[in-house]
């Protein structure tokens, strides 16, 4: 059974060691960088929820949900996309190369949206995510949940939004 687990001292290094295939590296931020961003969010107006994606007891991936991710951009003196202000985001998603193609990413997105709809930071209008334009697999996955591009870009990435 696929489920999300809080990242702790027992699974931290295993999460960091997860890897995507070589041709996917440009699509996914390294997990250690994502966990550092989650740490930077502590005490800010941004909230980060990093999770290990597990199938029963086996670690298969990493997911990070954000709220008001726009505050992170402001820390770096950058202008955030409007859709990140006071909304939730599917900030990171990766499935280890050994476990891809088994439906874990789809189940992780479903679980992420279920978590978001518990409103851990209060109600919001949308959930936002971004992906590289050439990442057709991600685009198809996100579209299947109802995410739609809103015309905004996050650097070189396309932004898609889901009405909550």
C-alpha positions as CSV (number, residue, x, y, z in Angstrom):
1,X,0.0,0.0,0.0
2,X,1.4,3.4,-1.0
3,X,1.6,6.0,1.7
4,X,3.4,9.1,2.7
5,X,5.8,9.2,5.7
6,X,7.3,12.1,7.5
7,X,11.0,12.5,6.8
8,X,13.0,11.8,9.9
9,X,16.4,10.7,11.1
10,X,15.6,7.1,10.1
11,X,14.8,7.8,6.5
12,X,16.6,11.1,5.7
13,X,19.7,9.6,4.1
14,X,17.7,7.0,2.1
15,X,15.6,9.8,0.7
16,X,18.7,11.8,-0.3
17,X,20.0,8.7,-2.0
18,X,17.0,8.3,-4.3
19,X,17.8,8.9,-8.0
20,X,16.0,9.4,-11.2
21,X,17.3,8.1,-14.6
22,X,20.1,10.0,-16.2
23,X,17.8,11.5,-18.9
24,X,15.4,12.8,-16.2
25,X,18.0,14.7,-14.1
26,X,17.1,18.0,-15.8
27,X,13.5,17.5,-14.8
28,X,13.9,17.0,-11.1
29,X,15.8,19.0,-8.4
30,X,18.1,16.9,-6.2
31,X,16.3,15.8,-3.0
32,X,19.0,17.2,-0.7
33,X,18.4,20.7,-2.2
34,X,14.7,20.3,-1.7
35,X,15.2,19.3,1.9
36,X,17.4,22.4,2.4
37,X,14.7,24.5,1.0
38,X,12.2,23.0,3.5
39,X,14.6,23.9,6.2
40,X,14.9,27.5,4.9
41,X,11.1,27.7,5.0
42,X,11.0,27.2,8.8
43,X,10.1,30.4,10.5
44,X,9.1,32.1,7.2
45,X,5.7,32.7,5.7
46,X,6.2,29.6,3.5
47,X,5.4,26.2,4.8
48,X,7.0,23.0,3.5
49,X,5.8,19.4,4.0
50,X,8.5,16.9,2.8
51,X,7.4,13.3,2.7
52,X,9.0,9.9,1.8
53,X,6.8,8.0,-0.6
54,X,6.6,4.4,0.5
55,X,5.1,1.2,-0.8
56,X,4.5,-0.8,2.4
57,X,7.9,-0.5,4.0
58,X,9.9,0.2,0.8
59,X,11.0,3.7,0.1
60,X,10.1,4.5,-3.6
61,X,10.2,8.3,-3.9
62,X,10.1,11.8,-2.5
63,X,7.3,14.4,-2.4
64,X,7.2,17.9,-1.0
65,X,4.1,20.0,-0.6
66,X,4.3,23.8,-0.1
67,X,2.1,26.6,1.1
68,X,2.8,30.2,0.1
69,X,5.9,29.1,-1.8
70,X,6.0,32.8,-3.0
71,X,7.7,33.7,0.3
72,X,10.8,31.6,-0.8
73,X,11.2,33.8,-3.9
74,X,11.1,36.9,-1.8
75,X,13.9,35.5,0.4
76,X,16.0,35.5,-2.8
77,X,14.8,38.9,-3.9
78,X,13.0,37.3,-6.9
79,X,9.4,38.0,-8.1
80,X,7.2,34.9,-7.5
81,X,4.6,33.7,-9.9
82,X,1.2,35.0,-8.7
83,X,-0.3,31.5,-8.4
84,X,2.1,30.7,-5.6
85,X,0.9,33.4,-3.2
86,X,-1.2,32.0,-0.4
87,X,-1.9,28.8,-2.3
88,X,-0.7,25.2,-2.0
89,X,1.9,23.7,-4.4
90,X,3.1,20.3,-5.3
91,X,6.7,21.6,-4.9
92,X,8.6,18.4,-5.6
93,X,7.8,14.9,-6.9
94,X,10.2,12.2,-7.8
95,X,10.1,8.4,-8.0
96,X,13.4,6.5,-7.8
97,X,14.6,5.0,-11.1
98,X,14.1,1.5,-9.7
99,X,10.4,2.0,-9.1
100,X,9.2,4.1,-12.0
101,X,6.3,2.9,-14.2
102,X,4.4,1.2,-11.4
103,X,1.8,3.9,-10.6
104,X,3.6,5.3,-7.6
105,X,3.8,8.8,-8.9
106,X,0.0,8.8,-9.7
107,X,-0.7,7.5,-6.2
108,X,1.6,10.1,-4.6
109,X,-0.2,12.9,-6.4
110,X,-3.5,11.6,-5.2
111,X,-2.2,11.4,-1.6
112,X,-0.7,14.9,-1.9
113,X,-4.0,16.3,-2.9
114,X,-5.8,14.4,-0.2
115,X,-3.3,15.9,2.4
116,X,-3.7,19.4,0.9
117,X,-7.5,19.2,1.2
118,X,-7.1,18.7,5.0
119,X,-6.1,22.4,4.8
120,X,-3.0,22.2,7.1
121,X,-2.3,25.9,6.5
122,X,-5.9,27.0,6.0
123,X,-8.1,27.1,2.9
124,X,-6.8,28.1,-0.4
125,X,-8.1,28.5,-3.9
126,X,-5.6,26.5,-5.9
127,X,-2.7,24.0,-5.9
128,X,0.1,24.9,-8.3
129,X,3.0,23.0,-9.8
130,X,5.5,23.5,-12.5
131,X,7.3,21.2,-14.9
132,X,9.8,21.4,-17.8
133,X,7.9,21.8,-21.1
134,X,9.6,18.8,-22.6
135,X,8.5,16.5,-19.7
136,X,5.5,14.9,-21.4
137,X,5.1,12.2,-18.8
138,X,4.7,14.8,-16.0
139,X,2.3,16.9,-18.2
140,X,0.1,13.9,-18.8
141,X,0.1,12.9,-15.2
142,X,-0.8,16.3,-13.9
143,X,-3.5,16.8,-16.6
144,X,-5.1,13.6,-15.6
145,X,-5.8,15.2,-12.1
146,X,-7.2,18.3,-13.7
147,X,-4.2,20.6,-13.5
148,X,-4.2,23.1,-16.4
149,X,-1.6,25.6,-17.5
150,X,-2.4,29.2,-16.6
151,X,0.0,31.0,-18.9
152,X,2.6,31.7,-16.1
153,X,6.2,30.5,-16.2
154,X,8.5,29.7,-13.3
155,X,11.8,30.4,-15.0
156,X,11.9,27.8,-17.8
157,X,9.1,25.7,-16.3
158,X,5.4,25.7,-17.3
159,X,3.0,26.4,-14.4
160,X,-0.2,24.4,-14.1
161,X,-3.0,25.0,-11.5
162,X,-5.7,22.9,-10.0
163,X,-8.8,24.6,-8.5
164,X,-9.3,23.1,-5.0
